[in-house]
Amino acid sequence: MSIIKVLEVMANSSKSWEDATQIAVSHAAKTLHNIRSVWIEDQSAVVVGNKIIEYRITAKMSFEVELNEKK
């Protein structure tokens, strides 16, 4: 039996939305184990002087909860 939990995260990058997503996964993986998927819920960008300077994402990340089953 497995239990999947969903966590909402936000991340940003000066390169791309894909890079912001990878940053979110990499940072979450420092404390979460068994990450299974990431779903981009929202994307936005910061514009200065008619140029995008920051890409932002809001994502839902799913991971399997480790159970300590007693036998």
PQR file of N, CA, C, O and H, with PARSE charges and radii, in Angstrom:
ATOM      1  N   MET A   1       0.845  -1.170   0.000 -0.4000 1.5000
ATOM      2  CA  MET A   1       0.000   0.000   0.000 -0.0000 2.0000
ATOM      3  C   MET A   1       0.893   1.237   0.000  0.5500 1.7000
ATOM      4  O   MET A   1       1.909   1.276   0.694 -0.5500 1.4000
ATOM      5  N   SER A   2       0.514   2.238  -0.774 -0.4000 1.5000
ATOM      6  CA  SER A   2       1.288   3.478  -0.770 -0.0000 2.0000
ATOM      7  C   SER A   2       0.352   4.666  -0.604  0.5500 1.7000
ATOM      8  O   SER A   2      -0.813   4.631  -1.002 -0.5500 1.4000
ATOM      9  H   SER A   2      -0.311   2.207  -1.338  0.4000 1.0000
ATOM     10  N   ILE A   3       0.890   5.702  -0.012 -0.4000 1.5000
ATOM     11  CA  ILE A   3       0.158   6.953   0.195 -0.0000 2.0000
ATOM     12  C   ILE A   3       0.926   8.033  -0.544  0.5500 1.7000
ATOM     13  O   ILE A   3       2.141   8.162  -0.390 -0.5500 1.4000
ATOM     14  H   ILE A   3       1.836   5.731   0.311  0.4000 1.0000
ATOM     15  N   ILE A   4       0.213   8.804  -1.343 -0.4000 1.5000
ATOM     16  CA  ILE A   4       0.821   9.897  -2.096 -0.0000 2.0000
ATOM     17  C   ILE A   4       0.325  11.207  -1.504  0.5500 1.7000
ATOM     18  O   ILE A   4      -0.873  11.392  -1.293 -0.5500 1.4000
ATOM     19  H   ILE A   4      -0.774   8.699  -1.468  0.4000 1.0000
ATOM     20  N   LYS A   5       1.246  12.102  -1.242 -0.4000 1.5000
ATOM     21  CA  LYS A   5       0.911  13.417  -0.705 -0.0000 2.0000
ATOM     22  C   LYS A   5       1.227  14.460  -1.775  0.5500 1.7000
ATOM     23  O   LYS A   5       2.143  14.273  -2.576 -0.5500 1.4000
ATOM     24  H   LYS A   5       2.220  11.952  -1.413  0.4000 1.0000
ATOM     25  N   VAL A   6       0.470  15.557  -1.786 -0.4000 1.5000
ATOM     26  CA  VAL A   6       0.675  16.633  -2.758 -0.0000 2.0000
ATOM     27  C   VAL A   6       1.048  17.903  -2.004  0.5500 1.7000
ATOM     28  O   VAL A   6       0.408  18.273  -1.020 -0.5500 1.4000
ATOM     29  H   VAL A   6      -0.274  15.708  -1.135  0.4000 1.0000
ATOM     30  N   LEU A   7       2.089  18.556  -2.486 -0.4000 1.5000
ATOM     31  CA  LEU A   7       2.601  19.772  -1.873 -0.0000 2.0000
ATOM     32  C   LEU A   7       2.636  20.871  -2.930  0.5500 1.7000
ATOM     33  O   LEU A   7       3.083  20.635  -4.052 -0.5500 1.4000
ATOM     34  H   LEU A   7       2.609  18.255  -3.286  0.4000 1.0000
ATOM     35  N   GLU A   8       2.174  22.060  -2.585 -0.4000 1.5000
ATOM     36  CA  GLU A   8       2.231  23.183  -3.525 -0.0000 2.0000
ATOM     37  C   GLU A   8       3.503  23.977  -3.264  0.5500 1.7000
ATOM     38  O   GLU A   8       3.806  24.321  -2.121 -0.5500 1.4000
ATOM     39  H   GLU A   8       1.811  22.252  -1.674  0.4000 1.0000
ATOM     40  N   VAL A   9       4.247  24.268  -4.331 -0.4000 1.5000
ATOM     41  CA  VAL A   9       5.502  25.018  -4.218 -0.0000 2.0000
ATOM     42  C   VAL A   9       5.539  26.134  -5.250  0.5500 1.7000
ATOM     43  O   VAL A   9       4.818  26.106  -6.247 -0.5500 1.4000
ATOM     44  H   VAL A   9       4.001  23.990  -5.260  0.4000 1.0000
ATOM     45  N   MET A  10       6.392  27.116  -4.989 -0.4000 1.5000
ATOM     46  CA  MET A  10       6.633  28.208  -5.931 -0.0000 2.0000
ATOM     47  C   MET A  10       8.133  28.312  -6.131  0.5500 1.7000
ATOM     48  O   MET A  10       8.906  28.096  -5.197 -0.5500 1.4000
ATOM     49  H   MET A  10       6.977  27.138  -4.179  0.4000 1.0000
ATOM     50  N   ALA A  11       8.549  28.644  -7.352 -0.4000 1.5000
ATOM     51  CA  ALA A  11       9.978  28.803  -7.645 -0.0000 2.0000
ATOM     52  C   ALA A  11      10.145  29.826  -8.763  0.5500 1.7000
ATOM     53  O   ALA A  11       9.200  30.153  -9.480 -0.5500 1.4000
ATOM     54  H   ALA A  11       7.922  28.819  -8.111  0.4000 1.0000
ATOM     55  N   ASN A  12      11.376  30.321  -8.891 -0.4000 1.5000
ATOM     56  CA  ASN A  12      11.660  31.298  -9.945 -0.0000 2.0000
ATOM     57  C   ASN A  12      13.036  31.033 -10.548  0.5500 1.7000
ATOM     58  O   ASN A  12      13.879  30.367  -9.947 -0.5500 1.4000
ATOM     59  H   ASN A  12      12.145  30.054  -8.309  0.4000 1.0000
ATOM     60  N   SER A  13      13.243  31.571 -11.751 -0.4000 1.5000
ATOM     61  CA  SER A  13      14.507  31.422 -12.470 -0.0000 2.0000
ATOM     62  C   SER A  13      14.685  32.609 -13.405  0.5500 1.7000
ATOM     63  O   SER A  13      13.708  33.190 -13.878 -0.5500 1.4000
ATOM     64  H   SER A  13      12.559  32.112 -12.240  0.4000 1.0000
ATOM     65  N   SER A  14      15.916  32.957 -13.664 -0.4000 1.5000
ATOM     66  CA  SER A  14      16.188  34.011 -14.644 -0.0000 2.0000
ATOM     67  C   SER A  14      16.315  33.427 -16.053  0.5500 1.7000
ATOM     68  O   SER A  14      16.460  34.177 -17.018 -0.5500 1.4000
ATOM     69  H   SER A  14      16.710  32.485 -13.280  0.4000 1.0000
ATOM     70  N   LYS A  15      16.263  32.092 -16.184 -0.4000 1.5000
ATOM     71  CA  LYS A  15      16.457  31.431 -17.488 -0.0000 2.0000
ATOM     72  C   LYS A  15      15.155  31.060 -18.189  0.5500 1.7000
ATOM     73  O   LYS A  15      14.927  31.458 -19.332 -0.5500 1.4000
ATOM     74  H   LYS A  15      16.145  31.483 -15.400  0.4000 1.0000
ATOM     75  N   SER A  16      14.285  30.284 -17.492 -0.4000 1.5000
ATOM     76  CA  SER A  16      13.080  29.764 -18.155 -0.0000 2.0000
ATOM     77  C   SER A  16      12.120  29.172 -17.131  0.5500 1.7000
ATOM     78  O   SER A  16      12.469  28.985 -15.965 -0.5500 1.4000
ATOM     79  H   SER A  16      14.470  29.961 -16.564  0.4000 1.0000
ATOM     80  N   TRP A  17      10.880  28.875 -17.599 -0.4000 1.5000
ATOM     81  CA  TRP A  17       9.926  28.196 -16.737 -0.0000 2.0000
ATOM     82  C   TRP A  17      10.389  26.766 -16.465  0.5500 1.7000
ATOM     83  O   TRP A  17      10.180  26.247 -15.369 -0.5500 1.4000
ATOM     84  H   TRP A  17      10.597  29.026 -18.546  0.4000 1.0000
ATOM     85  N   GLU A  18      11.010  26.133 -17.446 -0.4000 1.5000
ATOM     86  CA  GLU A  18      11.532  24.781 -17.243 -0.0000 2.0000
ATOM     87  C   GLU A  18      12.618  24.773 -16.168  0.5500 1.7000
ATOM     88  O   GLU A  18      12.665  23.867 -15.336 -0.5500 1.4000
ATOM     89  H   GLU A  18      11.180  26.556 -18.337  0.4000 1.0000
ATOM     90  N   ASP A  19      13.483  25.777 -16.187 -0.4000 1.5000
ATOM     91  CA  ASP A  19      14.534  25.876 -15.175 -0.0000 2.0000
ATOM     92  C   ASP A  19      13.927  26.139 -13.793  0.5500 1.7000
ATOM     93  O   ASP A  19      14.396  25.592 -12.795 -0.5500 1.4000
ATOM     94  H   ASP A  19      13.445  26.512 -16.863  0.4000 1.0000
ATOM     95  N   ALA A  20      12.901  26.962 -13.734 -0.4000 1.5000
ATOM     96  CA  ALA A  20      12.223  27.222 -12.457 -0.0000 2.0000
ATOM     97  C   ALA A  20      11.615  25.927 -11.917  0.5500 1.7000
ATOM     98  O   ALA A  20      11.645  25.683 -10.710 -0.5500 1.4000
ATOM     99  H   ALA A  20      12.520  27.406 -14.545  0.4000 1.0000
ATOM    100  N   THR A  21      11.070  25.107 -12.797 -0.4000 1.5000
ATOM    101  CA  THR A  21      10.502  23.819 -12.386 -0.0000 2.0000
ATOM    102  C   THR A  21      11.589  22.897 -11.853  0.5500 1.7000
ATOM    103  O   THR A  21      11.399  22.246 -10.825 -0.5500 1.4000
ATOM    104  H   THR A  21      11.046  25.305 -13.777  0.4000 1.0000
ATOM    105  N   GLN A  22      12.722  22.833 -12.537 -0.4000 1.5000
ATOM    106  CA  GLN A  22      13.826  21.986 -12.075 -0.0000 2.0000
ATOM    107  C   GLN A  22      14.359  22.469 -10.733  0.5500 1.7000
ATOM    108  O   GLN A  22      14.710  21.659  -9.876 -0.5500 1.4000
ATOM    109  H   GLN A  22      12.877  23.361 -13.372  0.4000 1.0000
ATOM    110  N   ILE A  23      14.420  23.779 -10.548 -0.4000 1.5000
ATOM    111  CA  ILE A  23      14.859  24.339  -9.272 -0.0000 2.0000
ATOM    112  C   ILE A  23      13.898  23.918  -8.160  0.5500 1.7000
ATOM    113  O   ILE A  23      14.333  23.544  -7.071 -0.5500 1.4000
ATOM    114  H   ILE A  23      14.134  24.437 -11.245  0.4000 1.0000
ATOM    115  N   ALA A  24      12.596  23.978  -8.431 -0.4000 1.5000
ATOM    116  CA  ALA A  24      11.607  23.561  -7.431 -0.0000 2.0000
ATOM    117  C   ALA A  24      11.806  22.101  -7.042  0.5500 1.7000
ATOM    118  O   ALA A  24      11.789  21.764  -5.858 -0.5500 1.4000
ATOM    119  H   ALA A  24      12.242  24.281  -9.316  0.4000 1.0000
ATOM    120  N   VAL A  25      11.993  21.239  -8.030 -0.4000 1.5000
ATOM    121  CA  VAL A  25      12.184  19.808  -7.760 -0.0000 2.0000
ATOM    122  C   VAL A  25      13.496  19.580  -7.001  0.5500 1.7000
ATOM    123  O   VAL A  25      13.523  18.824  -6.030 -0.5500 1.4000
ATOM    124  H   VAL A  25      12.007  21.512  -8.992  0.4000 1.0000
ATOM    125  N   SER A  26      14.563  20.218  -7.430 -0.4000 1.5000
ATOM    126  CA  SER A  26      15.869  20.036  -6.783 -0.0000 2.0000
ATOM    127  C   SER A  26      15.852  20.477  -5.325  0.5500 1.7000
ATOM    128  O   SER A  26      16.400  19.795  -4.459 -0.5500 1.4000
ATOM    129  H   SER A  26      14.541  20.832  -8.219  0.4000 1.0000
ATOM    130  N   HIS A  27      15.225  21.611  -5.057 -0.4000 1.5000
ATOM    131  CA  HIS A  27      15.160  22.101  -3.677 -0.0000 2.0000
ATOM    132  C   HIS A  27      14.264  21.204  -2.824  0.5500 1.7000
ATOM    133  O   HIS A  27      14.604  20.893  -1.683 -0.5500 1.4000
ATOM    134  H   HIS A  27      14.780  22.165  -5.760  0.4000 1.0000
ATOM    135  N   ALA A  28      13.139  20.792  -3.365 -0.4000 1.5000
ATOM    136  CA  ALA A  28      12.232  19.923  -2.608 -0.0000 2.0000
ATOM    137  C   ALA A  28      12.888  18.580  -2.309  0.5500 1.7000
ATOM    138  O   ALA A  28      12.659  17.999  -1.248 -0.5500 1.4000
ATOM    139  H   ALA A  28      12.863  21.045  -4.292  0.4000 1.0000
ATOM    140  N   ALA A  29      13.698  18.087  -3.233 -0.4000 1.5000
ATOM    141  CA  ALA A  29      14.349  16.781  -3.064 -0.0000 2.0000
ATOM    142  C   ALA A  29      15.362  16.776  -1.913  0.5500 1.7000
ATOM    143  O   ALA A  29      15.782  15.710  -1.464 -0.5500 1.4000
ATOM    144  H   ALA A  29      13.885  18.559  -4.095  0.4000 1.0000
ATOM    145  N   LYS A  30      15.747  17.941  -1.442 -0.4000 1.5000
ATOM    146  CA  LYS A  30      16.670  18.006  -0.304 -0.0000 2.0000
ATOM    147  C   LYS A  30      16.011  17.507   0.979  0.5500 1.7000
ATOM    148  O   LYS A  30      16.693  17.004   1.872 -0.5500 1.4000
ATOM    149  H   LYS A  30      15.406  18.807  -1.806  0.4000 1.0000
ATOM    150  N   THR A  31      14.694  17.641   1.074 -0.4000 1.5000
ATOM    151  CA  THR A  31      13.989  17.191   2.273 -0.0000 2.0000
ATOM    152  C   THR A  31      12.899  16.162   1.991  0.5500 1.7000
ATOM    153  O   THR A  31      12.455  15.474   2.909 -0.5500 1.4000
ATOM    154  H   THR A  31      14.140  18.050   0.348  0.4000 1.0000
ATOM    155  N   LEU A  32      12.466  16.047   0.753 -0.4000 1.5000
ATOM    156  CA  LEU A  32      11.438  15.061   0.387 -0.0000 2.0000
ATOM    157  C   LEU A  32      12.083  13.898  -0.358  0.5500 1.7000
ATOM    158  O   LEU A  32      13.031  14.079  -1.121 -0.5500 1.4000
ATOM    159  H   LEU A  32      12.826  16.606   0.007  0.4000 1.0000
ATOM    160  N   HIS A  33      11.560  12.718  -0.125 -0.4000 1.5000
ATOM    161  CA  HIS A  33      12.022  11.547  -0.859 -0.0000 2.0000
ATOM    162  C   HIS A  33      10.869  11.024  -1.707  0.5500 1.7000
ATOM    163  O   HIS A  33       9.704  11.312  -1.430 -0.5500 1.4000
ATOM    164  H   HIS A  33      10.789  12.571   0.495  0.4000 1.0000
ATOM    165  N   ASN A  34      11.192  10.268  -2.720 -0.4000 1.5000
ATOM    166  CA  ASN A  34      10.183   9.602  -3.553 -0.0000 2.0000
ATOM    167  C   ASN A  34       9.271  10.572  -4.299  0.5500 1.7000
ATOM    168  O   ASN A  34       8.067  10.331  -4.396 -0.5500 1.4000
ATOM    169  H   ASN A  34      12.138  10.034  -2.945  0.4000 1.0000
ATOM    170  N   ILE A  35       9.827  11.672  -4.830 -0.4000 1.5000
ATOM    171  CA  ILE A  35       9.026  12.598  -5.644 -0.0000 2.0000
ATOM    172  C   ILE A  35       8.594  11.845  -6.887  0.5500 1.7000
ATOM    173  O   ILE A  35       9.412  11.224  -7.565 -0.5500 1.4000
ATOM    174  H   ILE A  35      10.805  11.867  -4.751  0.4000 1.0000
ATOM    175  N   ARG A  36       7.296  11.902  -7.183 -0.4000 1.5000
ATOM    176  CA  ARG A  36       6.735  11.144  -8.305 -0.0000 2.0000
ATOM    177  C   ARG A  36       6.374  12.010  -9.514  0.5500 1.7000
ATOM    178  O   ARG A  36       6.534  11.584 -10.657 -0.5500 1.4000
ATOM    179  H   ARG A  36       6.631  12.406  -6.632  0.4000 1.0000
ATOM    180  N   SER A  37       5.887  13.230  -9.255 -0.4000 1.5000
ATOM    181  CA  SER A  37       5.474  14.067 -10.387 -0.0000 2.0000
ATOM    182  C   SER A  37       5.420  15.531  -9.975  0.5500 1.7000
ATOM    183  O   SER A  37       5.400  15.868  -8.791 -0.5500 1.4000
ATOM    184  H   SER A  37       5.758  13.576  -8.325  0.4000 1.0000
ATOM    185  N   VAL A  38       5.398  16.383 -10.982 -0.4000 1.5000
ATOM    186  CA  VAL A  38       5.223  17.816 -10.753 -0.0000 2.0000
ATOM    187  C   VAL A  38       4.248  18.328 -11.815  0.5500 1.7000
ATOM    188  O   VAL A  38       4.388  18.022 -12.999 -0.5500 1.4000
ATOM    189  H   VAL A  38       5.415  16.110 -11.944  0.4000 1.0000
ATOM    190  N   TRP A  39       3.271  19.100 -11.380 -0.4000 1.5000
ATOM    191  CA  TRP A  39       2.259  19.652 -12.271 -0.0000 2.0000
ATOM    192  C   TRP A  39       2.319  21.167 -12.153  0.5500 1.7000
ATOM    193  O   TRP A  39       2.152  21.726 -11.069 -0.5500 1.4000
ATOM    194  H   TRP A  39       3.157  19.348 -10.418  0.4000 1.0000
ATOM    195  N   ILE A  40       2.560  21.826 -13.287 -0.4000 1.5000
ATOM    196  CA  ILE A  40       2.649  23.284 -13.285 -0.0000 2.0000
ATOM    197  C   ILE A  40       1.232  23.859 -13.284  0.5500 1.7000
ATOM    198  O   ILE A  40       0.484  23.724 -14.252 -0.5500 1.4000
ATOM    199  H   ILE A  40       2.695  21.372 -14.168  0.4000 1.0000
ATOM    200  N   GLU A  41       0.897  24.491 -12.189 -0.4000 1.5000
ATOM    201  CA  GLU A  41      -0.440  25.051 -12.024 -0.0000 2.0000
ATOM    202  C   GLU A  41      -0.536  26.455 -12.631  0.5500 1.7000
ATOM    203  O   GLU A  41      -1.574  26.835 -13.173 -0.5500 1.4000
ATOM    204  H   GLU A  41       1.505  24.601 -11.403  0.4000 1.0000
ATOM    205  N   ASP A  42       0.563  27.225 -12.532 -0.4000 1.5000
ATOM    206  CA  ASP A  42       0.543  28.602 -13.001 -0.0000 2.0000
ATOM    207  C   ASP A  42       1.943  29.032 -13.413  0.5500 1.7000
ATOM    208  O   ASP A  42       2.936  28.586 -12.838 -0.5500 1.4000
ATOM    209  H   ASP A  42       1.406  26.917 -12.091  0.4000 1.0000
ATOM    210  N   GLN A  43       2.014  29.898 -14.408 -0.4000 1.5000
ATOM    211  CA  GLN A  43       3.281  30.482 -14.857 -0.0000 2.0000
ATOM    212  C   GLN A  43       3.099  31.994 -14.933  0.5500 1.7000
ATOM    213  O   GLN A  43       2.034  32.489 -15.300 -0.5500 1.4000
ATOM    214  H   GLN A  43       1.207  30.261 -14.875  0.4000 1.0000
ATOM    215  N   SER A  44       4.152  32.709 -14.582 -0.4000 1.5000
ATOM    216  CA  SER A  44       4.136  34.158 -14.745 -0.0000 2.0000
ATOM    217  C   SER A  44       5.565  34.624 -14.966  0.5500 1.7000
ATOM    218  O   SER A  44       6.515  33.858 -14.808 -0.5500 1.4000
ATOM    219  H   SER A  44       5.018  32.307 -14.284  0.4000 1.0000
ATOM    220  N   ALA A  45       5.702  35.882 -15.332 -0.4000 1.5000
ATOM    221  CA  ALA A  45       7.035  36.431 -15.591 -0.0000 2.0000
ATOM    222  C   ALA A  45       7.070  37.882 -15.132  0.5500 1.7000
ATOM    223  O   ALA A  45       6.056  38.579 -15.123 -0.5500 1.4000
ATOM    224  H   ALA A  45       4.930  36.505 -15.461  0.4000 1.0000
ATOM    225  N   VAL A  46       8.260  38.310 -14.754 -0.4000 1.5000
ATOM    226  CA  VAL A  46       8.492  39.702 -14.379 -0.0000 2.0000
ATOM    227  C   VAL A  46       9.151  40.377 -15.583  0.5500 1.7000
ATOM    228  O   VAL A  46      10.129  39.869 -16.130 -0.5500 1.4000
ATOM    229  H   VAL A  46       9.084  37.743 -14.762  0.4000 1.0000
ATOM    230  N   VAL A  47       8.611  41.515 -15.985 -0.4000 1.5000
ATOM    231  CA  VAL A  47       9.120  42.243 -17.147 -0.0000 2.0000
ATOM    232  C   VAL A  47       9.655  43.600 -16.700  0.5500 1.7000
ATOM    233  O   VAL A  47       8.985  44.339 -15.979 -0.5500 1.4000
ATOM    234  H   VAL A  47       7.817  41.928 -15.540  0.4000 1.0000
ATOM    235  N   VAL A  48      10.869  43.913 -17.138 -0.4000 1.5000
ATOM    236  CA  VAL A  48      11.475  45.220 -16.880 -0.0000 2.0000
ATOM    237  C   VAL A  48      12.087  45.703 -18.186  0.5500 1.7000
ATOM    238  O   VAL A  48      12.855  44.982 -18.823 -0.5500 1.4000
ATOM    239  H   VAL A  48      11.413  43.312 -17.724  0.4000 1.0000
ATOM    240  N   GLY A  49      11.748  46.908 -18.577 -0.4000 1.5000
ATOM    241  CA  GLY A  49      12.299  47.460 -19.821 -0.0000 2.0000
ATOM    242  C   GLY A  49      11.969  46.602 -21.036  0.5500 1.7000
ATOM    243  O   GLY A  49      12.815  46.408 -21.909 -0.5500 1.4000
ATOM    244  H   GLY A  49      11.124  47.494 -18.060  0.4000 1.0000
ATOM    245  N   ASN A  50      10.757  46.096 -21.097 -0.4000 1.5000
ATOM    246  CA  ASN A  50      10.279  45.260 -22.198 -0.0000 2.0000
ATOM    247  C   ASN A  50      11.047  43.940 -22.339  0.5500 1.7000
ATOM    248  O   ASN A  50      11.066  43.341 -23.414 -0.5500 1.4000
ATOM    249  H   ASN A  50      10.069  46.254 -20.389  0.4000 1.0000
ATOM    250  N   LYS A  51      11.668  43.499 -21.267 -0.4000 1.5000
ATOM    251  CA  LYS A  51      12.417  42.244 -21.298 -0.0000 2.0000
ATOM    252  C   LYS A  51      12.047  41.399 -20.078  0.5500 1.7000
ATOM    253  O   LYS A  51      11.935  41.914 -18.966 -0.5500 1.4000
ATOM    254  H   LYS A  51      11.653  43.985 -20.393  0.4000 1.0000
ATOM    255  N   ILE A  52      11.859  40.103 -20.297 -0.4000 1.5000
ATOM    256  CA  ILE A  52      11.571  39.196 -19.184 -0.0000 2.0000
ATOM    257  C   ILE A  52      12.855  39.014 -18.382  0.5500 1.7000
ATOM    258  O   ILE A  52      13.894  38.627 -18.917 -0.5500 1.4000
ATOM    259  H   ILE A  52      11.950  39.684 -21.201  0.4000 1.0000
ATOM    260  N   ILE A  53      12.758  39.302 -17.082 -0.4000 1.5000
ATOM    261  CA  ILE A  53      13.939  39.147 -16.233 -0.0000 2.0000
ATOM    262  C   ILE A  53      13.798  37.989 -15.239  0.5500 1.7000
ATOM    263  O   ILE A  53      14.782  37.555 -14.639 -0.5500 1.4000
ATOM    264  H   ILE A  53      11.914  39.616 -16.647  0.4000 1.0000
ATOM    265  N   GLU A  54      12.553  37.490 -15.068 -0.4000 1.5000
ATOM    266  CA  GLU A  54      12.360  36.395 -14.133 -0.0000 2.0000
ATOM    267  C   GLU A  54      11.131  35.575 -14.532  0.5500 1.7000
ATOM    268  O   GLU A  54      10.070  36.123 -14.830 -0.5500 1.4000
ATOM    269  H   GLU A  54      11.754  37.843 -15.554  0.4000 1.0000
ATOM    270  N   TYR A  55      11.298  34.265 -14.532 -0.4000 1.5000
ATOM    271  CA  TYR A  55      10.217  33.330 -14.819 -0.0000 2.0000
ATOM    272  C   TYR A  55       9.781  32.714 -13.494  0.5500 1.7000
ATOM    273  O   TYR A  55      10.617  32.304 -12.689 -0.5500 1.4000
ATOM    274  H   TYR A  55      12.160  33.819 -14.290  0.4000 1.0000
ATOM    275  N   ARG A  56       8.467  32.649 -13.270 -0.4000 1.5000
ATOM    276  CA  ARG A  56       7.950  32.121 -12.011 -0.0000 2.0000
ATOM    277  C   ARG A  56       6.941  31.015 -12.278  0.5500 1.7000
ATOM    278  O   ARG A  56       6.167  31.076 -13.234 -0.5500 1.4000
ATOM    279  H   ARG A  56       7.787  32.982 -13.924  0.4000 1.0000
ATOM    280  N   ILE A  57       6.964  30.001 -11.413 -0.4000 1.5000
ATOM    281  CA  ILE A  57       5.990  28.918 -11.520 -0.0000 2.0000
ATOM    282  C   ILE A  57       5.376  28.641 -10.152  0.5500 1.7000
ATOM    283  O   ILE A  57       6.002  28.837  -9.110 -0.5500 1.4000
ATOM    284  H   ILE A  57       7.592  29.952 -10.637  0.4000 1.0000
ATOM    285  N   THR A  58       4.151  28.187 -10.192 -0.4000 1.5000
ATOM    286  CA  THR A  58       3.493  27.601  -9.034 -0.0000 2.0000
ATOM    287  C   THR A  58       3.184  26.177  -9.453  0.5500 1.7000
ATOM    288  O   THR A  58       2.559  25.949 -10.489 -0.5500 1.4000
ATOM    289  H   THR A  58       3.642  28.027 -11.039  0.4000 1.0000
ATOM    290  N   ALA A  59       3.622  25.220  -8.650 -0.4000 1.5000
ATOM    291  CA  ALA A  59       3.492  23.821  -9.043 -0.0000 2.0000
ATOM    292  C   ALA A  59       2.964  22.970  -7.896  0.5500 1.7000
ATOM    293  O   ALA A  59       3.123  23.303  -6.721 -0.5500 1.4000
ATOM    294  H   ALA A  59       4.129  25.405  -7.809  0.4000 1.0000
ATOM    295  N   LYS A  60       2.341  21.877  -8.265 -0.4000 1.5000
ATOM    296  CA  LYS A  60       1.951  20.861  -7.290 -0.0000 2.0000
ATOM    297  C   LYS A  60       2.869  19.671  -7.514  0.5500 1.7000
ATOM    298  O   LYS A  60       3.023  19.178  -8.632 -0.5500 1.4000
ATOM    299  H   LYS A  60       2.212  21.607  -9.219  0.4000 1.0000
ATOM    300  N   MET A  61       3.466  19.229  -6.437 -0.4000 1.5000
ATOM    301  CA  MET A  61       4.439  18.143  -6.494 -0.0000 2.0000
ATOM    302  C   MET A  61       3.894  16.974  -5.687  0.5500 1.7000
ATOM    303  O   MET A  61       3.452  17.153  -4.553 -0.5500 1.4000
ATOM    304  H   MET A  61       3.341  19.629  -5.529  0.4000 1.0000
ATOM    305  N   SER A  62       3.925  15.779  -6.267 -0.4000 1.5000
ATOM    306  CA  SER A  62       3.454  14.611  -5.524 -0.0000 2.0000
ATOM    307  C   SER A  62       4.646  13.747  -5.122  0.5500 1.7000
ATOM    308  O   SER A  62       5.627  13.617  -5.854 -0.5500 1.4000
ATOM    309  H   SER A  62       4.284  15.634  -7.188  0.4000 1.0000
ATOM    310  N   PHE A  63       4.526  13.165  -3.935 -0.4000 1.5000
ATOM    311  CA  PHE A  63       5.583  12.284  -3.451 -0.0000 2.0000
ATOM    312  C   PHE A  63       4.969  11.182  -2.607  0.5500 1.7000
ATOM    313  O   PHE A  63       3.916  11.357  -1.994 -0.5500 1.4000
ATOM    314  H   PHE A  63       3.729  13.271  -3.339  0.4000 1.0000
ATOM    315  N   GLU A  64       5.646  10.048  -2.589 -0.4000 1.5000
ATOM    316  CA  GLU A  64       5.159   8.905  -1.829 -0.0000 2.0000
ATOM    317  C   GLU A  64       5.605   9.031  -0.381  0.5500 1.7000
ATOM    318  O   GLU A  64       6.779   9.273  -0.100 -0.5500 1.4000
ATOM    319  H   GLU A  64       6.501   9.906  -3.087  0.4000 1.0000
ATOM    320  N   VAL A  65       4.662   8.865   0.530 -0.4000 1.5000
ATOM    321  CA  VAL A  65       4.952   8.924   1.959 -0.0000 2.0000
ATOM    322  C   VAL A  65       5.518   7.570   2.381  0.5500 1.7000
ATOM    323  O   VAL A  65       4.943   6.522   2.087 -0.5500 1.4000
ATOM    324  H   VAL A  65       3.709   8.668   0.301  0.4000 1.0000
ATOM    325  N   GLU A  66       6.646   7.610   3.071 -0.4000 1.5000
ATOM    326  CA  GLU A  66       7.249   6.376   3.558 -0.0000 2.0000
ATOM    327  C   GLU A  66       6.530   5.933   4.816  0.5500 1.7000
ATOM    328  O   GLU A  66       6.390   6.706   5.764 -0.5500 1.4000
ATOM    329  H   GLU A  66       7.113   8.461   3.310  0.4000 1.0000
ATOM    330  N   LEU A  67       6.077   4.703   4.828 -0.4000 1.5000
ATOM    331  CA  LEU A  67       5.366   4.159   5.978 -0.0000 2.0000
ATOM    332  C   LEU A  67       6.273   3.222   6.749  0.5500 1.7000
ATOM    333  O   LEU A  67       6.990   2.412   6.161 -0.5500 1.4000
ATOM    334  H   LEU A  67       6.191   4.074   4.059  0.4000 1.0000
ATOM    335  N   ASN A  68       6.240   3.333   8.052 -0.4000 1.5000
ATOM    336  CA  ASN A  68       6.972   2.420   8.917 -0.0000 2.0000
ATOM    337  C   ASN A  68       5.996   1.359   9.381  0.5500 1.7000
ATOM    338  O   ASN A  68       5.382   1.474  10.442 -0.5500 1.4000
ATOM    339  H   ASN A  68       5.658   3.991   8.529  0.4000 1.0000
ATOM    340  N   GLU A  69       5.866   0.335   8.577 -0.4000 1.5000
ATOM    341  CA  GLU A  69       4.911  -0.721   8.894 -0.0000 2.0000
ATOM    342  C   GLU A  69       5.498  -1.698   9.901  0.5500 1.7000
ATOM    343  O   GLU A  69       6.630  -2.159   9.753 -0.5500 1.4000
ATOM    344  H   GLU A  69       6.364   0.242   7.716  0.4000 1.0000
ATOM    345  N   LYS A  70       4.719  -2.004  10.918 -0.4000 1.5000
ATOM    346  CA  LYS A  70       5.134  -2.981  11.905 -0.0000 2.0000
ATOM    347  C   LYS A  70       4.582  -4.341  11.505  0.5500 1.7000
ATOM    348  O   LYS A  70       3.408  -4.465  11.156 -0.5500 1.4000
ATOM    349  H   LYS A  70       3.799  -1.629  11.038  0.4000 1.0000
ATOM    350  N   LYS A  71       5.421  -5.345  11.557 -0.4000 1.5000
ATOM    351  CA  LYS A  71       4.978  -6.684  11.160 -0.0000 2.0000
ATOM    352  C   LYS A  71       4.864  -7.585  12.352  0.5500 1.7000
ATOM    353  O   LYS A  71       4.504  -8.753  12.210 -0.5500 1.4000
ATOM    354  H   LYS A  71       6.375  -5.245  11.841  0.4000 1.0000
TER
END
